[in-house]
């Protein structure tokens, strides 16, 4: 981690809270907003995706009755498909519209300018409405990005969201590079791209879709609240979902390396001096270090090295303290 010069964050659930909410519904044709939302929620009921959960939660909050869906299938970065009331209903993002040759709802442009996540609902291959969702950025994400910049680390964000949504979040946080509209299977390729540019890459993610990228990175960092697959693929597991914890990992890595060098120099320096003395290099002038004293000093050297290593416990590795120490050094 002390050598990392690029940190790649997955957006949803890492830089954002991963708890999106439905903030708008735009129906088309003869259906009203509640009918569009109910159909979308029925199709998404079997999905574990955060956006799906948000749609189902919004429908339940409004007290809408959901139809039992059948034939559910999910296509990463495209959307879901299910049969509801005898008709095929699909819910997805921009790739779904490209795949079906359909057009956005009229409100999509305005929603996009607000940085919202936009999904469309199709029934029988035709757009019947659009959904506007918002995923709140974590308040601590800005401090994490600022602190990484202060350390000279490039901050990159990767997401399957549309480019406009991703760029809005990137602009808000001051992120250096944004990879948007990336399919889950392509995330590891983006990590490899950064590595081919000569960068040491740390990847931070929490989902099953992040596992290949976590394995590809020089250091894979999984959010503690993430999936088991992501955790198993990572080299570092964070105890919280706070992105500032990345600074704690960097701080611990650099501090441990400093201690290693200090202990190496102490041990080497001690031996460079005491071994020749014990061997009698100063015997011509009447001084020979007794072997018993040398043995005691060797034990003392081991104690000093151990005690020096214990000083690492004094480092405050809470995300707040690690980030604050970095930012204060730059003032």
C-alpha positions in Angstrom: 0.0 0.0 0.0 2.9 2.4 0.6 3.7 2.1 -3.1 0.2 2.6 -4.4 -0.1 5.7 -6.7 -3.7 5.1 -8.0 -6.8 4.1 -6.0 -9.7 2.9 -8.0 -13.0 3.2 -6.2 -16.2 1.4 -7.2 -18.9 4.1 -6.9 -22.1 2.4 -5.5 -21.8 1.5 -1.9 -18.2 2.8 -1.6 -18.1 6.5 -2.5 -21.9 6.6 -2.3 -24.1 5.2 0.4 -25.4 2.4 -1.8 -28.9 3.1 -0.6 -30.6 4.8 -3.6 -34.1 6.0 -3.5 -36.7 6.6 -6.2 -37.2 10.4 -6.4 -39.3 10.6 -9.6 -41.5 8.6 -12.0 -42.3 9.7 -15.6 -45.0 7.7 -17.2 -45.7 7.6 -21.0 -48.8 6.5 -22.8 -52.0 5.5 -20.9 -50.4 4.4 -17.6 -50.0 6.6 -14.5 -46.9 6.9 -12.3 -48.1 4.4 -9.8 -48.8 1.7 -12.4 -45.4 2.1 -13.9 -43.7 1.9 -10.5 -45.8 -1.2 -9.6 -44.8 -3.0 -12.8 -41.1 -2.1 -12.3 -41.2 -3.3 -8.7 -42.9 -6.5 -9.7 -40.2 -7.3 -12.2 -37.4 -6.3 -9.8 -38.8 -8.2 -6.8 -36.4 -11.1 -7.1 -33.3 -8.9 -7.7 -30.7 -8.2 -5.0 -29.3 -5.1 -6.7 -29.5 -1.9 -4.6 -31.5 -0.1 -7.4 -34.0 -3.0 -7.5 -34.4 -2.8 -3.7 -35.0 0.9 -4.0 -37.8 0.4 -6.6 -39.5 -2.3 -4.5 -39.2 -0.2 -1.4 -40.8 2.8 -3.1 -43.7 0.7 -4.4 -44.3 -0.7 -0.9 -44.1 2.8 0.7 -46.9 3.9 -1.6 -48.9 0.8 -0.7 -48.9 -0.5 -4.3 -49.9 -4.2 -5.0 -47.2 -6.1 -6.7 -47.9 -8.9 -9.2 -46.1 -12.2 -8.9 -43.4 -12.3 -11.7 -42.1 -15.3 -13.4 -39.1 -16.0 -15.7 -36.9 -13.6 -13.9 -33.4 -13.0 -15.5 -30.8 -10.4 -15.0 -28.2 -9.0 -17.4 -25.3 -7.1 -15.7 -25.1 -3.4 -16.8 -28.3 -3.9 -18.9 -31.2 -4.7 -16.6 -33.7 -7.3 -15.6 -36.5 -9.1 -17.5 -39.5 -10.8 -16.0 -43.0 -11.8 -17.0 -45.7 -9.8 -15.1 -49.4 -10.4 -15.7 -48.6 -12.3 -18.9 -46.4 -9.6 -20.5 -42.7 -9.2 -20.6 -41.5 -6.3 -18.4 -37.9 -5.0 -18.6 -36.2 -2.5 -16.3 -32.7 -1.1 -17.1 -30.4 1.7 -18.0 -29.0 3.1 -21.2 -27.8 -0.2 -22.6 -31.3 -1.6 -22.4 -32.5 1.2 -24.6 -29.7 0.7 -27.1 -30.4 -3.0 -27.2 -34.1 -2.5 -27.9 -33.8 0.6 -30.0 -36.1 2.6 -27.7 -36.0 6.3 -26.8 -35.7 8.0 -23.4 -38.6 9.7 -21.6 -38.9 13.4 -22.1 -37.7 14.1 -18.5 -34.5 12.2 -18.9 -32.4 15.1 -20.0 -33.4 17.2 -17.0 -32.8 14.3 -14.6 -29.4 13.7 -16.2 -28.4 17.3 -15.6 -29.2 16.8 -11.9 -26.9 13.8 -11.8 -29.7 11.3 -11.2 -29.7 7.6 -12.0 -32.1 7.0 -14.8 -33.9 3.7 -15.5 -36.5 2.9 -18.1 -39.4 0.5 -17.8 -40.5 -1.4 -20.9 -43.5 -3.6 -21.4 -43.9 -5.6 -24.6 -40.7 -4.0 -25.9 -42.1 -0.5 -25.6 -41.1 2.2 -23.1 -43.9 2.8 -20.6 -42.1 5.1 -18.3 -38.8 6.3 -16.6 -37.6 6.1 -13.1 -35.4 8.8 -11.4 -33.2 7.5 -8.6 -30.6 9.2 -6.4 -27.8 7.7 -4.5 -26.4 10.1 -1.9 -22.6 10.6 -1.8 -21.1 9.7 1.5 -20.1 12.9 3.3 -16.7 11.5 4.1 -15.8 10.7 0.5 -14.7 14.2 -0.2 -12.2 14.1 2.6 -10.9 10.7 1.4 -10.3 12.1 -2.1 -8.6 15.2 -0.8 -6.3 13.3 1.5 -5.3 10.9 -1.3 -4.5 13.8 -3.5 -2.4 15.3 -0.7 -0.4 12.1 -0.8 0.1 12.4 -4.5 -2.2 9.5 -5.3 -4.5 9.5 -8.4 -8.1 8.8 -7.6 -10.2 6.9 -10.1 -13.8 5.9 -10.0 -15.4 3.0 -11.9 -19.1 2.4 -12.3 -21.7 0.8 -14.5 -23.8 3.9 -14.3 -24.4 6.2 -17.3 -21.6 8.6 -18.0 -23.5 11.7 -17.1 -24.4 10.3 -13.6 -20.8 9.2 -13.1 -19.3 12.5 -14.2 -21.6 14.4 -11.8 -20.4 12.4 -8.8 -16.8 12.6 -10.1 -17.1 16.4 -10.4 -18.6 16.7 -6.9 -15.8 14.8 -5.3 -12.9 16.1 -7.4 -12.0 12.7 -8.8 -9.2 12.6 -11.4 -10.6 10.0 -13.8 -14.0 8.3 -14.3 -14.7 5.0 -16.0 -18.5 5.0 -16.6 -20.8 2.4 -18.2 -18.4 -0.4 -17.4 -19.7 -3.9 -17.5 -18.8 -6.0 -14.4 -16.7 -8.4 -16.5 -14.7 -5.4 -17.9 -13.8 -3.9 -14.5 -10.6 -6.0 -14.2 -9.6 -4.8 -17.7 -9.7 -1.2 -16.4 -7.5 -2.2 -13.5 -5.1 -3.8 -16.0 -5.2 -0.6 -18.1 -4.0 1.5 -15.2 -1.3 -1.1 -14.4 -0.1 -0.9 -18.0 0.3 2.8 -17.5 2.9 2.0 -14.9 0.7 2.6 -11.8 0.5 0.6 -8.6 -3.3 0.2 -8.2 -5.4 -0.4 -5.2 -9.0 -1.3 -6.0 -11.8 -0.6 -3.5 -15.1 -2.4 -3.9 -17.9 -4.3 -2.1 -19.8 -6.3 -4.6 -19.7 -9.7 -6.3 -19.1 -7.8 -9.6 -15.9 -6.3 -8.1 -14.2 -9.7 -7.3 -12.2 -10.0 -10.5 -11.0 -6.4 -10.3 -10.0 -6.9 -6.7 -8.0 -9.9 -7.6 -6.3 -8.1 -10.6 -5.3 -5.0 -8.5 -1.9 -4.8 -6.8 -3.9 -4.4 -3.6 -7.5 -5.5 -3.4 -9.5 -3.7 -0.6 -13.0 -5.0 0.2 -15.5 -3.1 2.2 -16.3 -5.1 5.4 -20.0 -4.9 4.6 -19.5 -6.3 1.1 -20.2 -9.7 -0.3 -18.3 -12.8 0.7 -16.9 -13.2 -2.8 -15.5 -9.7 -2.8 -14.0 -10.2 0.7 -12.4 -13.5 -0.4 -10.8 -11.9 -3.4 -9.3 -9.0 -1.5 -6.0 -8.7 0.3 -7.3 -6.1 2.8 -10.7 -6.1 4.5 -12.0 -2.8 5.9 -14.0 -3.0 9.1 -16.3 -0.3 7.9 -17.7 1.2 4.7 -15.9 4.5 5.3 -13.7 5.3 2.2 -11.3 7.2 4.5 -10.2 3.8 5.8 -8.0 3.6 2.7 -5.9 6.3 4.3 -5.6 4.2 7.4 -4.2 1.3 5.4 -1.7 3.5 3.7 -0.7 5.0 7.0 -0.2 1.6 8.6 1.8 0.3 5.6 4.2 3.3 5.6 4.6 3.2 9.4 5.3 -0.5 9.4 7.9 0.0 6.6 9.6 2.7 8.6 9.8 0.5 11.6 11.3 -2.3 9.5 14.0 0.0 8.3 14.7 1.3 11.8 15.0 -2.2 13.2 17.1 -3.4 10.4 19.6 -0.5 10.8 19.6 -1.0 14.6 20.4 -4.7 14.3 22.9 -4.2 11.5 24.6 -1.3 13.2 24.8 -3.2 16.5 26.4 -6.3 14.8 28.8 -4.1 12.8 30.2 -2.7 16.0 29.9 -5.5 18.6 30.9 -8.5 16.5 34.4 -7.1 15.6 34.9 -6.0 19.2 34.1 -9.5 20.5 36.4 -10.9 17.8 39.2 -8.9 19.2 39.7 -6.2 16.6 40.9 -3.8 19.4 43.0 -6.5 21.2 46.3 -4.8 20.2 45.3 -1.8 22.3 44.1 -3.9 25.2 40.4 -4.0 24.7 38.4 -7.2 24.1 34.6 -7.4 24.5 33.9 -10.4 26.7 31.6 -12.9 25.0 29.3 -12.9 28.0 28.8 -9.2 27.6 28.2 -9.7 23.8 25.5 -12.3 24.6 23.8 -9.8 26.9 24.0 -7.0 24.4 22.6 -9.4 21.7 19.6 -10.1 23.9 19.2 -6.4 24.6 19.2 -5.7 20.9 16.3 -8.1 20.4 14.4 -6.3 23.2 15.0 -2.9 21.6 13.8 -4.2 18.2 10.7 -5.7 19.8 9.9 -2.5 21.8 10.4 -0.3 18.8 7.9 -2.4 16.8 5.4 -2.1 19.7 5.4 1.7 19.1 3.2 1.0 16.1 0.4 0.6 18.6 0.5 4.3 19.3 -0.7 5.2 15.8 -4.3 6.3 15.7 -5.7 4.3 12.7 -9.3 5.5 12.9 -10.4 6.9 9.5 -11.0 10.4 10.9 -7.5 10.6 12.5 -5.7 9.2 9.5 -7.3 11.6 7.1 -6.9 14.6 9.4 -3.2 13.9 9.9 -2.6 13.8 6.1 -4.6 17.0 5.4 -3.0 18.9 8.3 0.5 18.1 7.1 -0.4 19.8 3.8 -1.4 23.1 5.4 
